[in-house]
Amino acid sequence: MKNYSEKLARRLKKNPRTKVPDEADNPILTVILDTYHVFDTGTRMELEEEEFKRQAKIYCSDGCIACCLRPMVPATEIEILGLWWFLLTRVDSDTRELVIQRLLARKESSECPFLINEHCSIYPMRPLACRILHVFTKPCDKEEYIYQSRREDVWVPSQEIGKKSAVVLLDYYGFKSLKDKVKAYKEGFIPAQSRFMPDYNWEGLIKIYREGRRG
């Protein structure tokens, strides 16, 4: 495990995350961006080994939306704040309004409200739950339940990647020491803080956004 941690540390040092200007006034943004950077870097590192072992490449790619058609994605509050920041600051106004309308009508469709024209409108800030699943052999059919149809083609990152990412994410919840963070992770603190995305108070966020525009 020590060798793994050292390997990940070297990969992170070699590929540092690019800071965004908004972080200067938004420390929460730094926490979630750092979390995703650790998770994505570790996932790529492990996936390279898995692809070599299987002698195959994953089929997940831009435009593959099977996971987005029946999503029940859990997310923490900080992940919601991160994707909301991205929607308000990095997405064009027309797409943003489409997403807002879909959020307000989210109970009328099983599709993810952030899916616009068969693309994820907030892809760089998608929650951790959206970053986990990887599929080999062939793309998922839109009506396919992959865990039932071909579980052997599904690959997910190790728990060690989850722990390394959680150590960063738990800064948001006030955990200070590495020991306390690891304990919280093992005891399921993060899942306990998560809610399915449709259950969040999107109406409240949208109201604040619209009032701010009028002000």
Stockholm file with secondary structure:
# STOCKHOLM 1.0

chainA/1-215         MKNYSEKLARRLKKNPRTKVPDEADNPILTVILDTYHVFDTGTRMELEEEEFKRQAKIYCSDGCIACCLRPMVPATEIEILGLWWFLLTRVDSDTRELVIQRLLARKESSECPFLINEHCSIYPMRPLACRILHVFTKPCDKEEYIYQSRREDVWVPSQEIGKKSAVVLLDYYGFKSLKDKVKAYKEGFIPAQSRFMPDYNWEGLIKIYREGRRG
#=GR chainA/1-215 SS CHHHHHHHHHHHHHSCCCCCGGGGGCHHHHHHHHHHHHHHHHHHHHHHHHHHHHTCCCCCCTTCCHHHHSCCCEECHHHHHHHHHHHHHHSCHHHHHHHHHHHHTGGGCSSCTTEETTEETTGGGCCGGGTSCEECSSCCCTTCCHHHHCGGGEECCCHHHHHHHHHHHGGGGTCCSHHHHHHHHHTTHHHHHCEEGGGSCHHHHHHHHHHHHHC
#=GC SS_cons         CHHHHHHHHHHHHHSCCCCCGGGGGCHHHHHHHHHHHHHHHHHHHHHHHHHHHHTCCCCCCTTCCHHHHSCCCEECHHHHHHHHHHHHHHSCHHHHHHHHHHHHTGGGCSSCTTEETTEETTGGGCCGGGTSCEECSSCCCTTCCHHHHCGGGEECCCHHHHHHHHHHHGGGGTCCSHHHHHHHHHTTHHHHHCEEGGGSCHHHHHHHHHHHHHC
//
